[in-house]
């Protein structure tokens, strides 16, 4: 009887030990530290994205102000705003360099092309030139998107120049928009945003060409 009891007790102890070993092994099934690292990285990414979105709102706001001032020939104010917007874009670039996935996020893509449009238009009004993407410190695709949008502001300038009888300005704008269109024709844009914006340039060019034709018929140019 005593032997049977001892055997039973021995089996019970062994089962308890096995249970403990099993519990210990279960605690090591998942690398919780690894998941914590992933969670921290994701939280930091979300934090940086929110900062980027806020900066983007300010960039878009300043872009509109720069274009408005440039149309009104308030170049000193446009110059002041351009310094401020460049500082914000530099902050954005630092965030994007640390988080490359954000480069083509919707908010960043939109505000950078607005920035390109504004700075290109300001430089055209002030110095009769278009800055390069390297000067503006932006990516190639973002630059091209902004360049396409620029043609709309140039058309508006041409119309205002017609009202003010500045016919040389109209001819200059016609040449510039035609040159932009001709250079972008060399690209293969596929069916994305760039294709849609590029297709819009020919309509802007036609508006300017129609304006020039009208002026020629009136012997103004």
C-alpha positions in Angstrom: 0.0 0.0 0.0 2.8 2.3 1.0 4.6 1.6 -2.3 1.5 2.4 -4.3 1.0 5.6 -2.4 4.6 6.7 -3.0 4.2 5.9 -6.7 1.1 8.0 -6.9 2.7 10.8 -5.1 5.7 10.6 -7.5 3.4 10.7 -10.5 1.7 13.8 -9.0 5.0 15.6 -8.5 6.1 14.7 -12.1 2.8 16.1 -13.4 3.2 19.3 -11.5 6.8 19.7 -12.8 5.6 19.1 -16.3 2.9 21.6 -15.9 5.4 24.2 -14.6 7.7 23.5 -17.5 4.8 23.9 -19.9 3.8 27.2 -18.4 7.4 28.5 -18.6 7.5 27.5 -22.3 4.2 29.3 -23.0 5.6 32.6 -21.6 8.3 32.5 -24.3 6.0 31.9 -27.3 5.8 35.6 -28.2 8.6 38.2 -28.3 6.8 41.0 -26.5 9.8 43.2 -26.6 9.8 43.0 -30.4 6.1 43.9 -30.5 6.8 46.8 -28.2 9.5 48.1 -30.5 7.1 47.9 -33.5 4.4 49.7 -31.5 6.8 52.5 -30.5 7.9 52.9 -34.1 4.3 53.0 -35.4 3.4 55.6 -32.7 6.3 57.7 -33.6 5.4 57.4 -37.3 1.9 58.6 -36.6 3.2 61.5 -34.5 5.5 62.6 -37.3 2.7 62.3 -39.8 0.5 64.5 -37.7 3.3 67.1 -37.5 3.7 66.9 -41.3 0.0 67.4 -41.8 0.0 70.5 -39.6 3.0 71.9 -41.4 1.3 71.2 -44.7 -1.7 73.3 -43.8 0.6 76.2 -43.1 2.5 75.7 -46.3 -0.8 75.7 -48.4 -2.0 78.9 -46.6 1.3 80.7 -47.3 1.3 79.5 -50.9 -2.0 81.1 -51.5 -0.9 84.3 -49.9 2.3 84.4 -52.0 0.4 84.0 -55.2 -2.1 86.7 -54.1 0.6 89.2 -53.3 2.5 88.4 -56.5 -0.7 89.1 -58.6 -1.0 92.4 -56.8 2.7 93.1 -57.3 3.2 93.3 -53.5 6.6 91.7 -53.9 8.1 92.8 -50.6 5.4 91.0 -48.7 5.7 88.0 -51.1 9.4 87.9 -50.4 8.8 87.9 -46.6 6.3 85.1 -47.0 8.6 83.1 -49.2 11.3 83.0 -46.5 8.7 81.7 -44.0 7.4 79.0 -46.4 10.9 77.8 -47.2 11.6 77.3 -43.5 8.4 75.2 -43.1 9.3 73.1 -46.2 12.8 72.5 -44.8 11.1 71.2 -41.6 8.9 68.9 -43.7 11.9 67.6 -45.6 13.6 66.6 -42.4 10.5 64.6 -41.3 10.2 62.9 -44.7 13.9 62.1 -44.8 13.5 60.2 -41.5 10.2 58.6 -42.7 10.5 58.0 -46.4 7.0 56.4 -46.6 5.6 59.9 -46.1 7.0 61.2 -49.3 4.0 60.2 -51.4 1.4 60.7 -48.6 -1.6 62.7 -49.9 -1.1 65.8 -47.6 2.6 66.2 -48.3 2.1 65.7 -52.1 -0.5 68.4 -52.2 1.2 71.0 -50.1 4.6 70.6 -51.9 3.1 71.1 -55.3 1.3 74.2 -54.0 4.6 75.5 -52.7 6.2 74.9 -56.1 3.4 76.7 -57.9 3.7 79.7 -55.5 7.5 80.0 -55.6 7.7 79.6 -59.3 5.0 82.2 -59.9 6.7 84.6 -57.5 10.0 84.2 -59.2 8.4 84.7 -62.6 6.8 87.9 -61.5 9.9 89.2 -59.7 12.8 87.9 -61.9 11.1 86.5 -65.1 12.5 83.0 -64.4 11.4 79.7 -63.1 13.5 78.1 -60.3 14.6 74.4 -60.6 13.4 71.6 -58.4 16.9 71.6 -56.8 16.6 75.3 -55.9 13.3 74.6 -54.3 14.6 71.4 -52.6 11.7 69.2 -53.7 11.3 65.9 -55.5 11.0 65.7 -59.3 7.4 64.5 -59.4 6.2 67.1 -56.9 8.0 69.8 -58.9 6.3 68.7 -62.2 2.9 68.7 -60.5 3.5 72.3 -59.3 4.8 73.3 -62.7 1.6 72.1 -64.3 -0.5 74.1 -61.8 1.6 77.2 -62.5 0.2 77.5 -66.0 -3.2 78.4 -64.5 -1.7 81.4 -62.7 0.3 82.4 -65.7 -2.9 82.4 -67.8 -4.6 84.6 -65.2 -1.6 86.9 -65.4 -1.9 87.1 -69.1 -5.6 88.1 -68.9 -4.8 90.8 -66.4 -1.9 92.0 -68.6 -4.4 92.3 -71.4 -6.6 94.5 -69.3 -3.6 96.7 -68.4 -2.4 96.8 -72.1 0.9 95.0 -71.2 1.1 93.1 -74.4 4.7 92.2 -74.1 3.9 90.4 -70.9 1.2 88.3 -72.7 3.7 87.3 -75.4 6.3 86.3 -72.7 3.7 84.2 -70.9 2.6 82.5 -74.1 6.2 81.6 -74.8 6.7 80.3 -71.3 3.6 78.2 -71.2 4.3 76.8 -74.7 7.8 75.9 -73.5 6.5 74.2 -70.4 4.1 72.2 -72.5 6.7 71.3 -75.1 9.2 70.1 -72.5 6.6 68.0 -70.6 5.5 66.4 -73.8 8.9 64.5 -73.6 7.7 62.7 -70.5 5.6 59.5 -70.4 3.2 60.2 -67.5 0.9 57.2 -67.8 -2.6 57.8 -66.3 -1.9 59.3 -62.9 -2.2 62.8 -61.5 0.6 64.1 -63.6 -1.2 63.0 -66.8 -4.4 64.8 -65.7 -2.5 68.0 -64.8 -0.4 67.9 -68.0 -3.5 67.5 -70.2 -4.8 70.7 -68.5 -1.9 72.7 -69.8 -3.0 72.6 -73.4 -6.3 74.3 -72.4 -4.4 77.0 -70.6 -2.2 77.4 -73.7 -5.2 77.7 -76.0 -6.7 80.4 -73.8 -3.5 82.5 -74.1 -3.2 81.8 -77.9 -6.8 82.9 -78.4 -6.0 86.1 -76.4 -2.9 86.8 -78.6 -4.9 86.1 -81.8 -7.5 88.6 -80.6 -4.9 91.2 -80.0 -3.3 90.6 -83.3 -6.6 91.1 -85.1 -6.8 94.4 -83.3 -3.1 95.3 -84.2 -2.1 95.4 -80.6 0.7 92.9 -80.9 
